[in-house]
Amino acid sequence: MATSNHRNCPMNGHRSVNQPRTETDEDPMANFIRPDQPSRCTWALGTEVASPHHHAPLAPKPSVLPSILEAVGGTPLVKLNKIPQSYGLKCNVYVKCEFLNPGGSVKDRIGVRMVLEAERQGLLKPGCTIIEPTSGNTGIGLAMAAAARGYRCLIVMPEKMSNEKVDTLKALGAEVIRTPTEAAFDSPEGLIAVSQRLQRSIPDSVILDQYRNAGNPLAHYDGTGAEIVQQLDGRVDMVVIGTGTGGTMTGIGRKIKESCPSCQVIAADPEGSILAEPEELNRTEVSFYEVEGVGYDFLPTVLDRSVVDRWYKFNDRAALPLARRLIRDEGLLCGGSSGGNLHVALEAAKTLTEGQNCVVILPDNIRNYLTKFVSDNWMEARNFKESENCHDQKWWNNKLHSVPIDAPVTVRVDANLEDAIALLKQNNRDQLPVVDEKGTIKGVVHLPNLMAKVLNRQAKPTDPVTRAIFKQFVKVDQNDNVGRASRILEKDSFVLITKQEQSAIDASSKEVLVGVLTQRALFEYISAQQQVAATNGNGNAE
């Protein structure tokens, strides 16, 4: 990759452990290293300055590998058949199966690359600890590399990310710390600031920092991008890439532009993210999206938007059902962001003609989402899939307001956990909705989650309730049908029942908590309904 000078490129890692620590209790962000500073790398198309980076040329894999790390990369291109045909596309659509990497994602490439580069530069030595803020997949790649190379690994990730990612990380020996999903990238409670505070407190630790590390785009420049060019003998007309940190986009985009100058580089960005250009594309009411591993609320240093020809936005409703089609119709066991990338490709590739080639990156595999979009219950709970009354249940279409539930017992968001625990005991509840001064639902104190936090010393009774707030709950309007709630409660232990209340002042409405519907309460209701139906069927009761 042509660049100016290595010292002008994003740093490999953070402060060495010998640098002074000046963080104060008064200002926890005093030493915050921003992940969104413009890159000082002066690479540009046509630059002929020799690269200062260490490059690893493509090579065939031997039959026997010295460690699992050598299995990373070399993923196949697979031609899609049914889906492009159903959309009437004339071009060839190939998918780059990054989910076939040993750790299950495209991020294996940068995890291994950043570790090996840090070792080569003397930043990582025996006994060191690797810390990384991540949505999960980079953490799995790093944890896999740490396990193989003998490092301690500590991963900081948002609560939104799937429990499967957490379990995989722990199985690899990593320690996992969760942060609030809604915390901004520059918040003291955000995953980046938390990671940096941990790094300052743990001797011989390093943050490899995928947001700023040159090894991130280099892994895709030397690897993923070069493989695509080689696999299609240089005949690449379009490549569609999802954008998270931007390293995949930057590395592949630069290699493709050098090798196939006429190739269109298409970027896929979820609604709710701010990475796309022009800025008008980012205007949306969406503040949360379910698809993981893509989109950000800042521009990472390693993202080079100059390699992108066009940006497209996608949403959960388009991405997740299409990811399920990739699994069902094409046999590709991929994750939700793959559906987002394919959705964009199916739109962008309409301009391609017969014989031209479009490549779509499929970033990760199904393993991380078995309890999320792969699950019919999960999809139905979020209205991404219609609930079907498969057994002709008589109560299915009854409205939820017909189900007797107790009035809600809530706790204020500014209360302490000991107050919440007292309320749980007094009211014999396992769930306690957390609300602000306006009654807005901020989360739930959920007994299993609370117990795990206390037992693992992640929270104590004197902490604010926000230290153990559970946010992976489902809300259902009281005018929805009982059938939908029953499908959700096959897996979840409770749902929050809400209603829309009109303002007495203006035409606006707000969401109001009606109560908590538990598995037990719904079971008792359905049992009573079935008993009535059976009695009526025998002619003994009206």
Secondary structure as a PSIPRED ss2 file (coil, helix, strand):
# PSIPRED VFORMAT (PSIPRED V4.0)

   1 M C   1.000  0.000  0.000
   2 A C   1.000  0.000  0.000
   3 T C   1.000  0.000  0.000
   4 S C   1.000  0.000  0.000
   5 N C   1.000  0.000  0.000
   6 H H   0.000  1.000  0.000
   7 R H   0.000  1.000  0.000
   8 N H   0.000  1.000  0.000
   9 C C   1.000  0.000  0.000
  10 P C   1.000  0.000  0.000
  11 M C   1.000  0.000  0.000
  12 N C   1.000  0.000  0.000
  13 G C   1.000  0.000  0.000
  14 H C   1.000  0.000  0.000
  15 R C   1.000  0.000  0.000
  16 S C   1.000  0.000  0.000
  17 V C   1.000  0.000  0.000
  18 N C   1.000  0.000  0.000
  19 Q C   1.000  0.000  0.000
  20 P C   1.000  0.000  0.000
  21 R C   1.000  0.000  0.000
  22 T C   1.000  0.000  0.000
  23 E C   1.000  0.000  0.000
  24 T C   1.000  0.000  0.000
  25 D C   1.000  0.000  0.000
  26 E C   1.000  0.000  0.000
  27 D C   1.000  0.000  0.000
  28 P C   1.000  0.000  0.000
  29 M C   1.000  0.000  0.000
  30 A C   1.000  0.000  0.000
  31 N C   1.000  0.000  0.000
  32 F C   1.000  0.000  0.000
  33 I C   1.000  0.000  0.000
  34 R C   1.000  0.000  0.000
  35 P C   1.000  0.000  0.000
  36 D C   1.000  0.000  0.000
  37 Q C   1.000  0.000  0.000
  38 P C   1.000  0.000  0.000
  39 S C   1.000  0.000  0.000
  40 R C   1.000  0.000  0.000
  41 C C   1.000  0.000  0.000
  42 T C   1.000  0.000  0.000
  43 W C   1.000  0.000  0.000
  44 A C   1.000  0.000  0.000
  45 L C   1.000  0.000  0.000
  46 G C   1.000  0.000  0.000
  47 T C   1.000  0.000  0.000
  48 E C   1.000  0.000  0.000
  49 V C   1.000  0.000  0.000
  50 A C   1.000  0.000  0.000
  51 S C   1.000  0.000  0.000
  52 P C   1.000  0.000  0.000
  53 H C   1.000  0.000  0.000
  54 H C   1.000  0.000  0.000
  55 H C   1.000  0.000  0.000
  56 A C   1.000  0.000  0.000
  57 P C   1.000  0.000  0.000
  58 L C   1.000  0.000  0.000
  59 A C   1.000  0.000  0.000
  60 P C   1.000  0.000  0.000
  61 K C   1.000  0.000  0.000
  62 P C   1.000  0.000  0.000
  63 S C   1.000  0.000  0.000
  64 V C   1.000  0.000  0.000
  65 L C   1.000  0.000  0.000
  66 P C   1.000  0.000  0.000
  67 S C   1.000  0.000  0.000
  68 I H   0.000  1.000  0.000
  69 L H   0.000  1.000  0.000
  70 E H   0.000  1.000  0.000
  71 A H   0.000  1.000  0.000
  72 V C   1.000  0.000  0.000
  73 G C   1.000  0.000  0.000
  74 G C   1.000  0.000  0.000
  75 T C   1.000  0.000  0.000
  76 P C   1.000  0.000  0.000
  77 L E   0.000  0.000  1.000
  78 V E   0.000  0.000  1.000
  79 K E   0.000  0.000  1.000
  80 L C   1.000  0.000  0.000
  81 N C   1.000  0.000  0.000
  82 K H   0.000  1.000  0.000
  83 I H   0.000  1.000  0.000
  84 P H   0.000  1.000  0.000
  85 Q H   0.000  1.000  0.000
  86 S H   0.000  1.000  0.000
  87 Y C   1.000  0.000  0.000
  88 G C   1.000  0.000  0.000
  89 L C   1.000  0.000  0.000
  90 K C   1.000  0.000  0.000
  91 C C   1.000  0.000  0.000
  92 N E   0.000  0.000  1.000
  93 V E   0.000  0.000  1.000
  94 Y E   0.000  0.000  1.000
  95 V E   0.000  0.000  1.000
  96 K E   0.000  0.000  1.000
  97 C E   0.000  0.000  1.000
  98 E H   0.000  1.000  0.000
  99 F H   0.000  1.000  0.000
 100 L H   0.000  1.000  0.000
 101 N C   1.000  0.000  0.000
 102 P C   1.000  0.000  0.000
 103 G C   1.000  0.000  0.000
 104 G C   1.000  0.000  0.000
 105 S E   0.000  0.000  1.000
 106 V C   1.000  0.000  0.000
 107 K H   0.000  1.000  0.000
 108 D H   0.000  1.000  0.000
 109 R H   0.000  1.000  0.000
 110 I H   0.000  1.000  0.000
 111 G H   0.000  1.000  0.000
 112 V H   0.000  1.000  0.000
 113 R H   0.000  1.000  0.000
 114 M H   0.000  1.000  0.000
 115 V H   0.000  1.000  0.000
 116 L H   0.000  1.000  0.000
 117 E H   0.000  1.000  0.000
 118 A H   0.000  1.000  0.000
 119 E H   0.000  1.000  0.000
 120 R H   0.000  1.000  0.000
 121 Q C   1.000  0.000  0.000
 122 G C   1.000  0.000  0.000
 123 L C   1.000  0.000  0.000
 124 L C   1.000  0.000  0.000
 125 K C   1.000  0.000  0.000
 126 P C   1.000  0.000  0.000
 127 G C   1.000  0.000  0.000
 128 C C   1.000  0.000  0.000
 129 T E   0.000  0.000  1.000
 130 I E   0.000  0.000  1.000
 131 I E   0.000  0.000  1.000
 132 E E   0.000  0.000  1.000
 133 P E   0.000  0.000  1.000
 134 T C   1.000  0.000  0.000
 135 S C   1.000  0.000  0.000
 136 G C   1.000  0.000  0.000
 137 N H   0.000  1.000  0.000
 138 T H   0.000  1.000  0.000
 139 G H   0.000  1.000  0.000
 140 I H   0.000  1.000  0.000
 141 G H   0.000  1.000  0.000
 142 L H   0.000  1.000  0.000
 143 A H   0.000  1.000  0.000
 144 M H   0.000  1.000  0.000
 145 A H   0.000  1.000  0.000
 146 A H   0.000  1.000  0.000
 147 A H   0.000  1.000  0.000
 148 A H   0.000  1.000  0.000
 149 R H   0.000  1.000  0.000
 150 G C   1.000  0.000  0.000
 151 Y C   1.000  0.000  0.000
 152 R E   0.000  0.000  1.000
 153 C E   0.000  0.000  1.000
 154 L E   0.000  0.000  1.000
 155 I E   0.000  0.000  1.000
 156 V E   0.000  0.000  1.000
 157 M E   0.000  0.000  1.000
 158 P E   0.000  0.000  1.000
 159 E C   1.000  0.000  0.000
 160 K C   1.000  0.000  0.000
 161 M C   1.000  0.000  0.000
 162 S C   1.000  0.000  0.000
 163 N H   0.000  1.000  0.000
 164 E H   0.000  1.000  0.000
 165 K H   0.000  1.000  0.000
 166 V H   0.000  1.000  0.000
 167 D H   0.000  1.000  0.000
 168 T H   0.000  1.000  0.000
 169 L H   0.000  1.000  0.000
 170 K H   0.000  1.000  0.000
 171 A H   0.000  1.000  0.000
 172 L C   1.000  0.000  0.000
 173 G C   1.000  0.000  0.000
 174 A C   1.000  0.000  0.000
 175 E E   0.000  0.000  1.000
 176 V E   0.000  0.000  1.000
 177 I E   0.000  0.000  1.000
 178 R E   0.000  0.000  1.000
 179 T E   0.000  0.000  1.000
 180 P C   1.000  0.000  0.000
 181 T C   1.000  0.000  0.000
 182 E C   1.000  0.000  0.000
 183 A C   1.000  0.000  0.000
 184 A C   1.000  0.000  0.000
 185 F C   1.000  0.000  0.000
 186 D C   1.000  0.000  0.000
 187 S C   1.000  0.000  0.000
 188 P C   1.000  0.000  0.000
 189 E C   1.000  0.000  0.000
 190 G C   1.000  0.000  0.000
 191 L H   0.000  1.000  0.000
 192 I H   0.000  1.000  0.000
 193 A H   0.000  1.000  0.000
 194 V H   0.000  1.000  0.000
 195 S H   0.000  1.000  0.000
 196 Q H   0.000  1.000  0.000
 197 R H   0.000  1.000  0.000
 198 L H   0.000  1.000  0.000
 199 Q H   0.000  1.000  0.000
 200 R H   0.000  1.000  0.000
 201 S H   0.000  1.000  0.000
 202 I C   1.000  0.000  0.000
 203 P C   1.000  0.000  0.000
 204 D C   1.000  0.000  0.000
 205 S E   0.000  0.000  1.000
 206 V E   0.000  0.000  1.000
 207 I E   0.000  0.000  1.000
 208 L C   1.000  0.000  0.000
 209 D C   1.000  0.000  0.000
 210 Q C   1.000  0.000  0.000
 211 Y C   1.000  0.000  0.000
 212 R C   1.000  0.000  0.000
 213 N C   1.000  0.000  0.000
 214 A C   1.000  0.000  0.000
 215 G H   0.000  1.000  0.000
 216 N H   0.000  1.000  0.000
 217 P H   0.000  1.000  0.000
 218 L H   0.000  1.000  0.000
 219 A H   0.000  1.000  0.000
 220 H H   0.000  1.000  0.000
 221 Y H   0.000  1.000  0.000
 222 D H   0.000  1.000  0.000
 223 G H   0.000  1.000  0.000
 224 T H   0.000  1.000  0.000
 225 G H   0.000  1.000  0.000
 226 A H   0.000  1.000  0.000
 227 E H   0.000  1.000  0.000
 228 I H   0.000  1.000  0.000
 229 V H   0.000  1.000  0.000
 230 Q H   0.000  1.000  0.000
 231 Q H   0.000  1.000  0.000
 232 L C   1.000  0.000  0.000
 233 D C   1.000  0.000  0.000
 234 G C   1.000  0.000  0.000
 235 R C   1.000  0.000  0.000
 236 V C   1.000  0.000  0.000
 237 D C   1.000  0.000  0.000
 238 M E   0.000  0.000  1.000
 239 V E   0.000  0.000  1.000
 240 V E   0.000  0.000  1.000
 241 I E   0.000  0.000  1.000
 242 G E   0.000  0.000  1.000
 243 T C   1.000  0.000  0.000
 244 G C   1.000  0.000  0.000
 245 T C   1.000  0.000  0.000
 246 G C   1.000  0.000  0.000
 247 G H   0.000  1.000  0.000
 248 T H   0.000  1.000  0.000
 249 M H   0.000  1.000  0.000
 250 T H   0.000  1.000  0.000
 251 G H   0.000  1.000  0.000
 252 I H   0.000  1.000  0.000
 253 G H   0.000  1.000  0.000
 254 R H   0.000  1.000  0.000
 255 K H   0.000  1.000  0.000
 256 I H   0.000  1.000  0.000
 257 K H   0.000  1.000  0.000
 258 E H   0.000  1.000  0.000
 259 S H   0.000  1.000  0.000
 260 C C   1.000  0.000  0.000
 261 P C   1.000  0.000  0.000
 262 S C   1.000  0.000  0.000
 263 C C   1.000  0.000  0.000
 264 Q E   0.000  0.000  1.000
 265 V E   0.000  0.000  1.000
 266 I E   0.000  0.000  1.000
 267 A E   0.000  0.000  1.000
 268 A E   0.000  0.000  1.000
 269 D E   0.000  0.000  1.000
 270 P E   0.000  0.000  1.000
 271 E C   1.000  0.000  0.000
 272 G C   1.000  0.000  0.000
 273 S C   1.000  0.000  0.000
 274 I C   1.000  0.000  0.000
 275 L C   1.000  0.000  0.000
 276 A C   1.000  0.000  0.000
 277 E C   1.000  0.000  0.000
 278 P C   1.000  0.000  0.000
 279 E H   0.000  1.000  0.000
 280 E H   0.000  1.000  0.000
 281 L H   0.000  1.000  0.000
 282 N H   0.000  1.000  0.000
 283 R C   1.000  0.000  0.000
 284 T C   1.000  0.000  0.000
 285 E C   1.000  0.000  0.000
 286 V C   1.000  0.000  0.000
 287 S C   1.000  0.000  0.000
 288 F C   1.000  0.000  0.000
 289 Y C   1.000  0.000  0.000
 290 E C   1.000  0.000  0.000
 291 V C   1.000  0.000  0.000
 292 E C   1.000  0.000  0.000
 293 G C   1.000  0.000  0.000
 294 V C   1.000  0.000  0.000
 295 G C   1.000  0.000  0.000
 296 Y C   1.000  0.000  0.000
 297 D C   1.000  0.000  0.000
 298 F C   1.000  0.000  0.000
 299 L C   1.000  0.000  0.000
 300 P C   1.000  0.000  0.000
 301 T C   1.000  0.000  0.000
 302 V C   1.000  0.000  0.000
 303 L C   1.000  0.000  0.000
 304 D C   1.000  0.000  0.000
 305 R H   0.000  1.000  0.000
 306 S H   0.000  1.000  0.000
 307 V H   0.000  1.000  0.000
 308 V C   1.000  0.000  0.000
 309 D C   1.000  0.000  0.000
 310 R E   0.000  0.000  1.000
 311 W E   0.000  0.000  1.000
 312 Y E   0.000  0.000  1.000
 313 K E   0.000  0.000  1.000
 314 F E   0.000  0.000  1.000
 315 N C   1.000  0.000  0.000
 316 D H   0.000  1.000  0.000
 317 R H   0.000  1.000  0.000
 318 A H   0.000  1.000  0.000
 319 A H   0.000  1.000  0.000
 320 L H   0.000  1.000  0.000
 321 P H   0.000  1.000  0.000
 322 L H   0.000  1.000  0.000
 323 A H   0.000  1.000  0.000
 324 R H   0.000  1.000  0.000
 325 R H   0.000  1.000  0.000
 326 L H   0.000  1.000  0.000
 327 I H   0.000  1.000  0.000
 328 R H   0.000  1.000  0.000
 329 D H   0.000  1.000  0.000
 330 E H   0.000  1.000  0.000
 331 G C   1.000  0.000  0.000
 332 L C   1.000  0.000  0.000
 333 L C   1.000  0.000  0.000
 334 C E   0.000  0.000  1.000
 335 G C   1.000  0.000  0.000
 336 G H   0.000  1.000  0.000
 337 S H   0.000  1.000  0.000
 338 S H   0.000  1.000  0.000
 339 G H   0.000  1.000  0.000
 340 G H   0.000  1.000  0.000
 341 N H   0.000  1.000  0.000
 342 L H   0.000  1.000  0.000
 343 H H   0.000  1.000  0.000
 344 V H   0.000  1.000  0.000
 345 A H   0.000  1.000  0.000
 346 L H   0.000  1.000  0.000
 347 E H   0.000  1.000  0.000
 348 A H   0.000  1.000  0.000
 349 A H   0.000  1.000  0.000
 350 K H   0.000  1.000  0.000
 351 T H   0.000  1.000  0.000
 352 L C   1.000  0.000  0.000
 353 T C   1.000  0.000  0.000
 354 E C   1.000  0.000  0.000
 355 G C   1.000  0.000  0.000
 356 Q C   1.000  0.000  0.000
 357 N E   0.000  0.000  1.000
 358 C E   0.000  0.000  1.000
 359 V E   0.000  0.000  1.000
 360 V E   0.000  0.000  1.000
 361 I E   0.000  0.000  1.000
 362 L E   0.000  0.000  1.000
 363 P C   1.000  0.000  0.000
 364 D E   0.000  0.000  1.000
 365 N E   0.000  0.000  1.000
 366 I H   0.000  1.000  0.000
 367 R H   0.000  1.000  0.000
 368 N H   0.000  1.000  0.000
 369 Y H   0.000  1.000  0.000
 370 L C   1.000  0.000  0.000
 371 T C   1.000  0.000  0.000
 372 K C   1.000  0.000  0.000
 373 F C   1.000  0.000  0.000
 374 V C   1.000  0.000  0.000
 375 S C   1.000  0.000  0.000
 376 D H   0.000  1.000  0.000
 377 N H   0.000  1.000  0.000
 378 W H   0.000  1.000  0.000
 379 M H   0.000  1.000  0.000
 380 E H   0.000  1.000  0.000
 381 A H   0.000  1.000  0.000
 382 R C   1.000  0.000  0.000
 383 N C   1.000  0.000  0.000
 384 F C   1.000  0.000  0.000
 385 K C   1.000  0.000  0.000
 386 E C   1.000  0.000  0.000
 387 S C   1.000  0.000  0.000
 388 E C   1.000  0.000  0.000
 389 N C   1.000  0.000  0.000
 390 C C   1.000  0.000  0.000
 391 H C   1.000  0.000  0.000
 392 D C   1.000  0.000  0.000
 393 Q C   1.000  0.000  0.000
 394 K C   1.000  0.000  0.000
 395 W C   1.000  0.000  0.000
 396 W C   1.000  0.000  0.000
 397 N C   1.000  0.000  0.000
 398 N C   1.000  0.000  0.000
 399 K E   0.000  0.000  1.000
 400 L H   0.000  1.000  0.000
 401 H H   0.000  1.000  0.000
 402 S H   0.000  1.000  0.000
 403 V C   1.000  0.000  0.000
 404 P C   1.000  0.000  0.000
 405 I C   1.000  0.000  0.000
 406 D C   1.000  0.000  0.000
 407 A C   1.000  0.000  0.000
 408 P C   1.000  0.000  0.000
 409 V C   1.000  0.000  0.000
 410 T C   1.000  0.000  0.000
 411 V E   0.000  0.000  1.000
 412 R E   0.000  0.000  1.000
 413 V C   1.000  0.000  0.000
 414 D C   1.000  0.000  0.000
 415 A C   1.000  0.000  0.000
 416 N E   0.000  0.000  1.000
 417 L H   0.000  1.000  0.000
 418 E H   0.000  1.000  0.000
 419 D H   0.000  1.000  0.000
 420 A H   0.000  1.000  0.000
 421 I H   0.000  1.000  0.000
 422 A H   0.000  1.000  0.000
 423 L H   0.000  1.000  0.000
 424 L H   0.000  1.000  0.000
 425 K H   0.000  1.000  0.000
 426 Q H   0.000  1.000  0.000
 427 N H   0.000  1.000  0.000
 428 N C   1.000  0.000  0.000
 429 R C   1.000  0.000  0.000
 430 D C   1.000  0.000  0.000
 431 Q E   0.000  0.000  1.000
 432 L E   0.000  0.000  1.000
 433 P E   0.000  0.000  1.000
 434 V E   0.000  0.000  1.000
 435 V E   0.000  0.000  1.000
 436 D C   1.000  0.000  0.000
 437 E C   1.000  0.000  0.000
 438 K C   1.000  0.000  0.000
 439 G C   1.000  0.000  0.000
 440 T C   1.000  0.000  0.000
 441 I E   0.000  0.000  1.000
 442 K E   0.000  0.000  1.000
 443 G E   0.000  0.000  1.000
 444 V E   0.000  0.000  1.000
 445 V E   0.000  0.000  1.000
 446 H E   0.000  0.000  1.000
 447 L H   0.000  1.000  0.000
 448 P H   0.000  1.000  0.000
 449 N H   0.000  1.000  0.000
 450 L H   0.000  1.000  0.000
 451 M H   0.000  1.000  0.000
 452 A H   0.000  1.000  0.000
 453 K H   0.000  1.000  0.000
 454 V H   0.000  1.000  0.000
 455 L H   0.000  1.000  0.000
 456 N C   1.000  0.000  0.000
 457 R C   1.000  0.000  0.000
 458 Q C   1.000  0.000  0.000
 459 A C   1.000  0.000  0.000
 460 K C   1.000  0.000  0.000
 461 P C   1.000  0.000  0.000
 462 T C   1.000  0.000  0.000
 463 D C   1.000  0.000  0.000
 464 P E   0.000  0.000  1.000
 465 V H   0.000  1.000  0.000
 466 T H   0.000  1.000  0.000
 467 R H   0.000  1.000  0.000
 468 A H   0.000  1.000  0.000
 469 I C   1.000  0.000  0.000
 470 F E   0.000  0.000  1.000
 471 K C   1.000  0.000  0.000
 472 Q C   1.000  0.000  0.000
 473 F C   1.000  0.000  0.000
 474 V C   1.000  0.000  0.000
 475 K E   0.000  0.000  1.000
 476 V E   0.000  0.000  1.000
 477 D E   0.000  0.000  1.000
 478 Q C   1.000  0.000  0.000
 479 N C   1.000  0.000  0.000
 480 D C   1.000  0.000  0.000
 481 N E   0.000  0.000  1.000
 482 V H   0.000  1.000  0.000
 483 G H   0.000  1.000  0.000
 484 R H   0.000  1.000  0.000
 485 A H   0.000  1.000  0.000
 486 S H   0.000  1.000  0.000
 487 R H   0.000  1.000  0.000
 488 I H   0.000  1.000  0.000
 489 L H   0.000  1.000  0.000
 490 E C   1.000  0.000  0.000
 491 K C   1.000  0.000  0.000
 492 D C   1.000  0.000  0.000
 493 S C   1.000  0.000  0.000
 494 F E   0.000  0.000  1.000
 495 V E   0.000  0.000  1.000
 496 L E   0.000  0.000  1.000
 497 I E   0.000  0.000  1.000
 498 T E   0.000  0.000  1.000
 499 K E   0.000  0.000  1.000
 500 Q E   0.000  0.000  1.000
 501 E E   0.000  0.000  1.000
 502 Q E   0.000  0.000  1.000
 503 S C   1.000  0.000  0.000
 504 A C   1.000  0.000  0.000
 505 I C   1.000  0.000  0.000
 506 D C   1.000  0.000  0.000
 507 A C   1.000  0.000  0.000
 508 S C   1.000  0.000  0.000
 509 S E   0.000  0.000  1.000
 510 K E   0.000  0.000  1.000
 511 E E   0.000  0.000  1.000
 512 V E   0.000  0.000  1.000
 513 L E   0.000  0.000  1.000
 514 V E   0.000  0.000  1.000
 515 G E   0.000  0.000  1.000
 516 V E   0.000  0.000  1.000
 517 L E   0.000  0.000  1.000
 518 T E   0.000  0.000  1.000
 519 Q H   0.000  1.000  0.000
 520 R H   0.000  1.000  0.000
 521 A H   0.000  1.000  0.000
 522 L H   0.000  1.000  0.000
 523 F H   0.000  1.000  0.000
 524 E H   0.000  1.000  0.000
 525 Y H   0.000  1.000  0.000
 526 I H   0.000  1.000  0.000
 527 S H   0.000  1.000  0.000
 528 A H   0.000  1.000  0.000
 529 Q H   0.000  1.000  0.000
 530 Q H   0.000  1.000  0.000
 531 Q H   0.000  1.000  0.000
 532 V H   0.000  1.000  0.000
 533 A H   0.000  1.000  0.000
 534 A H   0.000  1.000  0.000
 535 T H   0.000  1.000  0.000
 536 N H   0.000  1.000  0.000
 537 G H   0.000  1.000  0.000
 538 N C   1.000  0.000  0.000
 539 G C   1.000  0.000  0.000
 540 N C   1.000  0.000  0.000
 541 A C   1.000  0.000  0.000
 542 E C   1.000  0.000  0.000
